Amino acid sequence: MTQTISDRQIKSLAEQVLLGNLNEQQIASKQIYAAATAANIRLSSIAEFYQAIAAGRVAQKLSVPAVNVRGLTMEIAAAIFRAAREGDVGAFIFELARSEMGYTKQPPNMYVPLVLAGALLAGWSGPVFIQGDHYQAKATSSGIPVAGEIGTIKALIDSSLAAGMLNIDIDMSTLVDLEKQSVAEQQIPNIRYTNELVSYIRSLESGIEISVGGELGHIGGTNSTKQECEVFLSQVPGLRKLSIQTGTEHGGVVNVDGSLAKMTVDFNLHNELTQYIRSRFGLAGTVQHGASTLPDEAFAMLPEVKAVEVHLATGIQNLVFDHPAFPQELTEKFAEWIFEKRASERKEGMSDAQLVYRERKRAWGTFKRELWELPTGVAEQISQAIEWRMGEFFNWLGVKGTRSLVDGLITHQEFVPDFSVQPAVQQDATITENLAD
């Protein structure tokens, strides 16, 4: 089957999704999905692929990249799909965190059609994996979620699954009660609320297994342990993967001049814990967050130590905002807006460069029209840079040549999205508002 609408029409529909009113968004989203279906582009769950990895039926050493696309979504997605076609890659994920949906102004029913528009522009066919990342609860006190938080997350799950985000990462690690002495006691809230949300997701399934991940400990905290894995997974069934802490920070560690400091990562911890949770609990493996700002040489280590998935966000954002072709005038507008609207986020001793680096991700939503209207030549240069960079990631992470493997393993029925389900996407929704992969 072939694409039935032109690139110009796809871009026009994507503009309606991004900038149109509610009615225009929904009509354009349906048209994009119809064109995607005609091109054999399928919204998919990666659960079957991860099940095969856990069962030892995937011999290739690989770590699946999951990319948070905060803006220029159609253009960046198209670049990633082009890189995937060039490298014969099938194992890769698009994702957006609960917090990112707020400050980028991209709810699931907007994000999904924009990714599909990118797939159409790139001439993609086959499975497309889109994931809800860090569906996380803010705590009112140690181990206790803010009133109404779990219900709000359930509503977000409703809209995510309806739109075609068939992969969900539950992150109740923010509720781990470190005031308790034993690991078993500390993990009780994480276990309780993860189970509640897993059960909720399973209650909504209809013929397609949603790939669900859990999180052991808050990224940026103490490194995870085998004991924590045992306590958590022995009481939380139904997960396909487990996020652990190995020494990274979301967004990287920023020096006073705005440059990134080197992080120390315990890669061997992935090897130890993945082997343990595969054999003991049947999960595909561990997940590395906060990795996109690691040194390049670190990425090739992840497949070697059996990390099944790695999340990339800030590095892609930096590639856009720091690109030589990116308009200086817009960069200055970002900074002015941050100094005016986000001054309260400046911590003691924080330089202007540190504040701008930390807060500029919020510009995606505020300036989404200006970003959409970037000069064609600028957008093309940035898109080419991302395509090249993703080619590097695909190579380092060992996912080149996985196209036919993924196509053969993803056998579930066609999913038809409902873009009319409106989520209550919040600003400053989670404790990681100032942190991201």
VEXFIBA-263759 format. One record per residue (C-alpha): residue in three letters; x, z negated, y negated. Coordinates in Angstrom, 3 decimals. Each point is the difference from the previous one (the first is absolute). Example, Ala and Ser with C-alpha at 12.3 -4.5 7.8 and 13.67 -1.06 7.14 Angstrom:
BEGIN
REC   res          u          w          v
REC   Ala     12.300     -7.800      4.500
REC   Ser      1.370      0.660     -3.440
% end
This chain:
BEGIN
REC   res          u          w          v
REC   Met      0.000      0.000      0.000
REC   Thr      1.265      0.734     -3.505
REC   Gln     -0.314     -1.420     -3.466
REC   Thr     -3.134      1.278     -1.712
REC   Ile      0.728     -0.806     -3.646
REC   Ser      2.865      0.890     -2.315
REC   Asp      2.720     -2.315     -1.303
REC   Arg     -1.564      0.259     -3.434
REC   Gln     -3.349     -1.169      1.357
REC   Ile      1.665     -2.882      1.878
REC   Lys      1.706     -1.178     -3.176
REC   Ser     -3.253      0.254     -1.938
REC   Leu     -1.799     -2.102      2.600
REC   Ala      2.837     -2.555      0.022
REC   Glu     -0.293     -0.292     -3.782
REC   Gln     -3.702     -0.815      0.388
REC   Val      0.843     -2.642      2.592
REC   Leu      2.639     -1.563     -2.241
REC   Leu     -1.611      0.297     -3.434
REC   Gly     -3.663      0.916      0.502
REC   Asn     -3.074     -2.210     -0.096
REC   Leu     -1.357     -1.579      3.176
REC   Asn     -2.249      2.918      0.884
REC   Glu      2.761      2.556     -0.624
REC   Gln      2.435     -2.050      2.087
REC   Gln     -2.323     -0.149      2.985
REC   Ile     -0.932      3.695     -0.082
REC   Ala      3.660      1.048     -0.335
REC   Ser      1.077     -2.404      2.770
REC   Lys     -2.512      1.494      2.416
REC   Gln      1.195      3.519     -0.831
REC   Ile      3.625     -0.975      0.564
REC   Tyr     -0.899     -1.537      3.352
REC   Ala     -1.940      3.114      1.025
REC   Ala      2.987      2.188     -0.840
REC   Ala      2.315     -2.385      1.881
REC   Thr     -2.225      0.154      3.075
REC   Ala      0.029      3.802     -0.144
REC   Ala      3.808     -0.148     -0.082
REC   Asn      0.092     -2.313      3.066
REC   Ile      1.155     -2.984     -2.051
REC   Arg     -1.237     -3.160      1.728
REC   Leu     -0.268     -3.547     -1.344
REC   Ser      1.510     -2.022      2.851
REC   Ser      0.969     -3.386      1.378
REC   Ile      3.587     -0.390      1.187
REC   Ala     -1.064     -2.552      2.641
REC   Glu      0.413      2.396      2.943
REC   Phe      3.530      0.891     -1.090
REC   Tyr      0.951     -3.666     -0.338
REC   Gln     -1.567     -0.747      3.370
REC   Ala      2.226      2.688      1.538
REC   Ile      3.080     -1.518     -1.652
REC   Ala     -0.899     -3.459      1.316
REC   Ala     -0.473      1.437      3.495
REC   Gly      3.412      1.670     -0.053
REC   Arg     -1.436      3.534     -0.031
REC   Val      1.869      1.010     -3.183
REC   Ala      3.704      0.418      0.725
REC   Gln      1.045      1.046     -3.508
REC   Lys      1.552     -2.734     -2.149
REC   Leu     -2.058     -0.070     -3.180
REC   Ser     -1.448     -2.093     -2.808
REC   Val     -3.215      1.339     -1.497
REC   Pro      0.200      0.229     -3.825
REC   Ala     -3.066     -1.290     -1.857
REC   Val      0.062      1.170     -3.621
REC   Asn     -1.934     -1.706     -2.805
REC   Val     -0.930      2.765     -2.464
REC   Arg     -0.985     -1.691     -3.259
REC   Gly     -0.727      3.058     -2.083
REC   Leu      0.454      3.766     -0.259
REC   Thr     -1.547     -0.437      3.411
REC   Met     -0.953      3.591      0.749
REC   Glu      3.399      1.296     -1.146
REC   Ile      2.064     -2.645      1.798
REC   Ala     -2.080      0.294      3.169
REC   Ala      0.486      3.775     -0.043
REC   Ala      3.776     -0.502     -0.299
REC   Ile     -0.012     -2.409      2.950
REC   Phe     -2.083      2.371      2.115
REC   Arg      2.374      2.869     -0.842
REC   Ala      2.967     -2.104      1.079
REC   Ala     -1.867     -0.878      3.192
REC   Arg     -0.663      3.660      0.767
REC   Glu      3.658      0.835     -0.606
REC   Gly      1.147     -2.787      2.324
REC   Asp     -2.748      0.463      2.606
REC   Val     -1.112     -3.588     -0.679
REC   Gly     -3.293     -1.457      1.190
REC   Ala      0.700     -3.747     -0.164
REC   Phe     -0.446     -1.076     -3.620
REC   Ile     -2.600     -1.988     -1.938
REC   Phe     -1.437     -0.038     -3.512
REC   Glu     -1.049     -3.433     -1.171
REC   Leu     -1.100     -2.091     -2.951
REC   Ala     -0.067     -3.776     -0.304
REC   Arg     -2.981     -1.996     -1.183
REC   Ser      1.887     -0.958     -3.155
REC   Glu      1.119      3.591     -0.629
REC   Met     -3.583      1.241      0.161
REC   Gly     -0.707     -2.181     -3.008
REC   Tyr      2.824      0.902     -2.341
REC   Thr      0.177      3.667      1.002
REC   Lys     -3.804      0.326     -0.226
REC   Gln     -0.128      1.693      3.401
REC   Pro     -2.703     -1.487      2.245
REC   Pro     -0.123      1.320      3.571
REC   Asn     -2.697      2.585     -0.757
REC   Met      2.300      1.501     -2.657
REC   Tyr      3.337     -0.371      1.779
REC   Val     -1.083      1.686      3.250
REC   Pro     -1.280      3.271     -1.523
REC   Leu      3.091      0.235     -2.229
REC   Val      2.242     -0.258      3.084
REC   Leu     -2.132      2.629      1.730
REC   Ala      0.345      2.248     -3.052
REC   Gly      3.778     -0.316      0.369
REC   Ala     -0.280      0.923      3.676
REC   Leu     -1.963      3.130     -0.918
REC   Leu      2.538      1.055     -2.640
REC   Ala      2.815     -0.396      2.534
REC   Gly     -1.779      2.013      2.696
REC   Trp     -0.103     -3.003      2.332
REC   Ser     -2.029     -0.219      3.191
REC   Gly     -0.444     -2.786      2.516
REC   Pro     -0.265     -3.795     -0.280
REC   Val      0.308     -1.769     -3.361
REC   Phe      0.553     -3.757      0.130
REC   Ile     -1.143     -1.992     -3.043
REC   Gln      0.449     -3.760     -0.031
REC   Gly     -1.262     -2.984     -1.948
REC   Asp      3.121     -2.079     -0.644
REC   His      0.250     -3.748     -0.695
REC   Tyr     -3.680     -0.904      0.206
REC   Gln      1.025     -3.393     -1.178
REC   Ala     -1.709     -3.238     -1.025
REC   Lys      0.954     -2.076     -3.015
REC   Ala      0.199     -3.711      0.771
REC   Thr     -1.635     -2.665     -2.159
REC   Ser      2.279     -2.584      1.620
REC   Ser      2.305     -0.026      2.983
REC   Gly     -1.809      1.589      2.952
REC   Ile     -3.346      0.385     -1.792
REC   Pro     -1.215      3.366     -1.357
REC   Val     -1.663      0.298     -3.383
REC   Ala     -3.782     -0.265      0.328
REC   Gly     -1.493      3.364      0.871
REC   Glu      3.358      1.657      0.801
REC   Ile     -0.731      0.722      3.639
REC   Gly     -3.370      1.503     -0.882
REC   Thr      1.633      2.179     -2.645
REC   Ile      2.552      1.243      2.517
REC   Lys     -2.793      0.786      2.458
REC   Ala     -1.704      2.077     -2.693
REC   Leu      3.288      1.837     -0.575
REC   Ile      0.288      0.626      3.741
REC   Asp     -3.531      1.451     -0.078
REC   Ser      0.919      2.509     -2.701
REC   Ser      3.409      0.754      1.508
REC   Leu     -1.354      0.868      3.433
REC   Ala     -2.873      1.969     -1.503
REC   Ala      2.444      2.124     -2.003
REC   Gly      2.264      0.692      2.990
REC   Met      2.742     -2.619     -0.275
REC   Leu      0.031     -0.519      3.752
REC   Asn      3.081     -2.224     -0.065
REC   Ile     -0.134     -3.495     -1.536
REC   Asp      2.765     -2.559     -0.527
REC   Ile     -1.438     -3.507     -0.225
REC   Asp      2.298     -2.355     -1.883
REC   Met     -1.056     -3.629      0.210
REC   Ser      3.642     -1.109     -0.178
REC   Thr     -0.741     -1.319     -3.494
REC   Leu     -2.083     -2.701      1.671
REC   Val      2.794     -1.304      2.249
REC   Asp     -0.037     -3.734     -0.756
REC   Leu      3.614     -0.939     -0.584
REC   Glu     -1.016     -3.573     -0.872
REC   Lys     -0.490     -0.573      3.721
REC   Gln      2.975     -0.945      2.152
REC   Ser     -0.385      2.057      3.171
REC   Val     -0.168      3.786      0.318
REC   Ala     -3.248     -0.344      1.956
REC   Glu     -1.639     -1.919     -2.838
REC   Gln      1.418      2.290     -2.680
REC   Gln     -1.445      3.105      1.638
REC   Ile     -3.546     -1.348      0.514
REC   Pro     -1.497      1.585     -3.162
REC   Asn      1.818      3.304      0.613
REC   Ile     -1.322      0.058      3.566
REC   Arg     -3.537     -0.978     -0.980
REC   Tyr     -0.542      2.538     -2.743
REC   Thr      1.919      2.818      1.684
REC   Asn     -2.259     -0.427      3.033
REC   Glu     -3.086     -0.016     -2.201
REC   Leu      1.000      3.271     -1.662
REC   Val      1.121      1.670      3.241
REC   Ser     -3.368     -0.879      1.525
REC   Tyr     -1.752      1.388     -3.058
REC   Ile      1.895      3.287      0.250
REC   Arg     -0.768      0.288      3.707
REC   Ser     -3.703     -0.571     -0.726
REC   Leu      0.024      3.098     -2.225
REC   Glu      1.737      2.325      2.460
REC   Ser     -1.930      2.880      1.483
REC   Gly      2.040      1.900      2.572
REC   Ile      3.311     -0.161     -1.885
REC   Glu      2.400     -2.927      0.322
REC   Ile      1.167     -1.066     -3.449
REC   Ser      3.729     -0.715      0.008
REC   Val      0.330     -3.581     -1.240
REC   Gly      3.177     -1.826     -0.969
REC   Gly      0.601     -3.665     -0.738
REC   Glu      2.626     -1.801     -2.039
REC   Leu      1.995     -2.990      1.144
REC   Gly      1.518     -1.311     -3.212
REC   His     -0.102      0.929     -3.666
REC   Ile      2.553      2.675     -0.912
REC   Gly      2.707     -1.552     -2.139
REC   Gly     -0.156     -3.307      1.873
REC   Thr      1.896     -1.443      2.934
REC   Asn      0.902      2.397      2.808
REC   Ser     -2.429      0.166      2.907
REC   Thr      0.705     -1.626      3.366
REC   Lys     -0.850      0.545      3.652
REC   Gln     -1.878     -3.299     -0.018
REC   Glu     -2.239      1.222     -2.822
REC   Cys     -0.696      3.193      1.957
REC   Glu     -0.979     -2.009      3.066
REC   Val     -2.276     -2.355     -1.916
REC   Phe     -1.694      2.773     -1.977
REC   Leu     -0.391      2.757      2.595
REC   Ser     -1.040     -2.303      2.835
REC   Gln     -3.094     -0.738     -2.108
REC   Val     -0.576      3.342     -1.769
REC   Pro     -0.904      2.832      2.392
REC   Gly     -0.692      3.595     -0.920
REC   Leu      2.978      0.848     -2.248
REC   Arg      2.157      3.105      0.370
REC   Lys      2.977     -1.196     -2.102
REC   Leu      1.327     -3.060     -1.813
REC   Ser      1.625     -0.196     -3.431
REC   Ile      2.937     -2.387     -0.152
REC   Gln      2.374     -1.268     -2.663
REC   Thr      3.646      1.007      0.400
REC   Gly      1.433     -0.737     -3.441
REC   Thr     -1.525      2.670     -2.257
REC   Glu     -1.917     -0.408     -3.254
REC   His     -2.935      2.174     -1.033
REC   Gly      1.189      2.374     -2.700
REC   Gly      3.621     -1.039      0.481
REC   Val      2.077     -2.575     -1.840
REC   Val      0.446      1.077     -3.630
REC   Asn      3.121     -0.717     -2.061
REC   Val     -0.151     -0.825     -3.715
REC   Asp      0.828      3.612     -0.903
REC   Gly     -2.876      1.295      2.153
REC   Ser      2.202      1.184      2.875
REC   Leu     -0.654     -1.085      3.570
REC   Ala      2.058     -2.657      1.732
REC   Lys      0.935      0.412      3.647
REC   Met     -2.199     -1.832      2.515
REC   Thr      1.265     -1.545      3.221
REC   Val     -2.205      0.987      2.926
REC   Asp      0.060     -1.445      3.520
REC   Phe     -0.520      3.260      1.880
REC   Asn      0.703     -1.587      3.366
REC   Leu     -3.092     -2.146     -0.463
REC   His     -2.124      3.145      0.398
REC   Asn      1.686      0.780      3.292
REC   Glu     -0.482     -3.523      1.328
REC   Leu     -3.612     -0.403     -1.102
REC   Thr     -1.164      3.534      0.841
REC   Gln      1.272     -0.299      3.572
REC   Tyr     -1.682     -3.390      0.274
REC   Ile     -3.415      0.989     -1.363
REC   Arg     -0.055      3.282      1.959
REC   Ser      0.650     -1.678      3.320
REC   Arg     -1.971     -3.188     -0.690
REC   Phe     -2.992      1.272     -1.977
REC   Gly     -0.072      3.805      0.288
REC   Leu      0.521      0.777     -3.702
REC   Ala      1.893      3.101     -1.126
REC   Gly      2.470     -2.071     -1.985
REC   Thr      0.969     -1.580     -3.288
REC   Val     -0.561      1.375     -3.512
REC   Gln      2.488     -0.030     -2.890
REC   His     -1.416     -0.500     -3.490
REC   Gly      1.890      0.132     -3.280
REC   Ala      2.367      2.667      1.289
REC   Ser     -0.189      2.928     -2.388
REC   Thr      2.721     -1.391     -2.275
REC   Leu      2.463     -0.693      2.818
REC   Pro      3.311      1.919      0.017
REC   Asp     -0.357      3.420      1.619
REC   Glu      2.221     -0.911      2.929
REC   Ala     -2.424     -2.778      0.979
REC   Phe     -2.899      2.276      0.897
REC   Ala      1.643      1.515      3.065
REC   Met      0.386     -3.527      1.343
REC   Leu     -3.749     -0.558      0.278
REC   Pro     -0.660      2.320      2.997
REC   Glu      3.080     -1.409      1.731
REC   Val     -1.372     -3.552     -0.229
REC   Lys     -3.504      1.107      1.066
REC   Ala     -1.911     -0.662     -3.223
REC   Val     -3.137      2.032      0.686
REC   Glu     -1.043      0.467     -3.637
REC   Val      1.605     -0.228     -3.445
REC   His     -1.826     -0.186     -3.340
REC   Leu      1.246      2.022     -2.969
REC   Ala     -1.428     -0.314     -3.517
REC   Thr      2.260     -1.015     -2.846
REC   Gly      2.708      2.493      0.903
REC   Ile     -2.490      2.865     -0.296
REC   Gln     -1.281     -1.379     -3.317
REC   Asn      3.570     -0.257     -1.306
REC   Leu      0.644      3.600      0.983
REC   Val     -2.911      1.064     -2.215
REC   Phe      0.500     -2.246     -3.012
REC   Asp      3.810      0.355     -0.064
REC   His      0.064      3.763      0.594
REC   Pro      1.930      1.828     -2.763
REC   Ala     -2.991      2.274     -0.576
REC   Phe     -2.448     -2.877     -0.512
REC   Pro     -1.074      0.028     -3.681
REC   Gln      1.915     -2.544     -2.074
REC   Glu     -3.001     -0.361     -2.277
REC   Leu     -2.133     -1.172      2.909
REC   Thr      2.723     -2.397      1.151
REC   Glu     -0.004     -1.525     -3.486
REC   Lys     -3.793     -0.289      0.060
REC   Phe      0.243     -1.869      3.296
REC   Ala      2.470     -2.470     -1.520
REC   Glu     -2.069     -0.515     -3.159
REC   Trp     -3.093     -0.649      2.095
REC   Ile      1.873     -2.476      2.216
REC   Phe      1.390     -1.932     -2.957
REC   Glu     -3.476     -0.187     -1.529
REC   Lys     -2.195     -0.585      3.044
REC   Arg      2.308     -1.613      2.558
REC   Ala      2.165     -2.238     -2.178
REC   Ser     -1.476     -3.078      1.673
REC   Glu      1.695      1.054      3.239
REC   Arg      3.497     -0.415     -1.459
REC   Lys      1.758     -2.850      1.760
REC   Glu      2.674     -2.134     -1.624
REC   Gly      3.242      1.953     -0.329
REC   Met     -1.637      3.320      0.908
REC   Ser      1.430      2.980     -1.890
REC   Asp     -2.061      2.867     -1.422
REC   Ala      1.329      2.249      2.767
REC   Gln     -1.057     -2.441      2.712
REC   Leu     -3.473     -0.380     -1.497
REC   Val     -0.503      3.769     -0.272
REC   Tyr      1.237      0.595      3.545
REC   Arg     -2.275     -2.700      1.364
REC   Glu     -3.121      1.039     -1.897
REC   Arg      0.216      3.774     -0.343
REC   Lys     -1.891      0.550      3.233
REC   Arg     -3.097     -1.046     -1.955
REC   Ala      0.346      3.085     -2.174
REC   Trp     -1.291      2.188      2.836
REC   Gly     -3.624     -0.903     -0.591
REC   Thr      0.101     -0.431     -3.771
REC   Phe      1.721      3.340     -0.569
REC   Lys     -1.492      1.994      2.869
REC   Arg     -1.328      2.727     -2.324
REC   Glu      3.392      0.442     -1.677
REC   Leu      1.646      0.149      3.415
REC   Trp     -2.509      2.579      1.229
REC   Glu      0.752      2.074     -3.100
REC   Leu      3.782      0.048      0.484
REC   Pro      1.403      3.456     -0.784
REC   Thr     -0.046      2.248      3.083
REC   Gly      3.779      0.321      0.051
REC   Val      0.454     -3.784     -0.084
REC   Ala     -2.481     -0.582      2.819
REC   Glu      1.682      2.689      2.093
REC   Gln      3.478     -1.479     -0.473
REC   Ile     -1.229     -3.476      0.945
REC   Ser     -1.883      1.387      3.014
REC   Gln      3.111      1.811      1.207
REC   Ala      2.073     -3.165     -0.372
REC   Ile     -2.488     -1.974      2.066
REC   Glu     -0.145      2.694      2.659
REC   Trp      3.789     -0.088      0.308
REC   Arg      0.108     -3.798      0.062
REC   Met     -2.700     -0.240      2.641
REC   Gly      1.961      2.479      2.090
REC   Glu      2.851     -2.507     -0.099
REC   Phe     -2.295     -2.876      0.965
REC   Phe     -1.471      1.993      2.886
REC   Asn      3.509      0.737      1.253
REC   Trp      1.288     -3.569     -0.315
REC   Leu     -3.137     -1.480      1.558
REC   Gly      0.118      2.286      3.033
REC   Val     -3.475      1.534     -0.381
REC   Lys      1.086      3.647     -0.179
REC   Gly     -1.428      1.963      2.921
REC   Thr     -2.954     -2.350      0.543
REC   Arg     -2.710      2.472     -1.020
REC   Ser     -1.058      1.161      3.475
REC   Leu      0.455     -3.498      1.422
REC   Val     -2.422     -1.471     -2.542
REC   Asp     -2.439      2.901      0.338
REC   Gly     -0.102     -0.546      3.755
REC   Leu     -0.482     -3.760     -0.165
REC   Ile     -2.653     -0.187     -2.728
REC   Thr     -3.082      0.996      1.959
REC   His     -2.809     -1.971     -1.623
REC   Gln     -3.158      1.591     -1.322
REC   Glu     -0.394      1.530     -3.441
REC   Phe     -0.643     -2.514     -2.767
REC   Val     -2.462      0.892     -2.767
REC   Pro      0.597     -2.090     -3.152
REC   Asp     -2.613     -1.415     -2.338
REC   Phe      1.463      0.068     -3.504
REC   Ser     -3.057     -1.664     -1.538
REC   Val      0.970     -3.524      1.103
REC   Gln      1.350     -1.678     -3.130
REC   Pro      2.507     -2.837      0.401
REC   Ala      0.412     -2.911     -2.368
REC   Val      3.641      0.720     -0.814
REC   Gln      1.445     -2.825     -2.047
REC   Gln      2.779     -0.179     -2.529
REC   Asp      2.540     -2.735      0.832
REC   Ala     -1.605     -0.343      3.410
REC   Thr      2.842     -1.540      1.973
REC   Ile      3.082     -2.121     -0.383
REC   Thr      2.160      3.090      0.467
REC   Glu     -1.338      1.697     -3.147
REC   Asn      3.518     -0.040     -1.421
REC   Leu      1.614      1.052      3.250
REC   Ala     -0.321      3.088      2.128
REC   Asp      1.889      1.907      2.649
% end
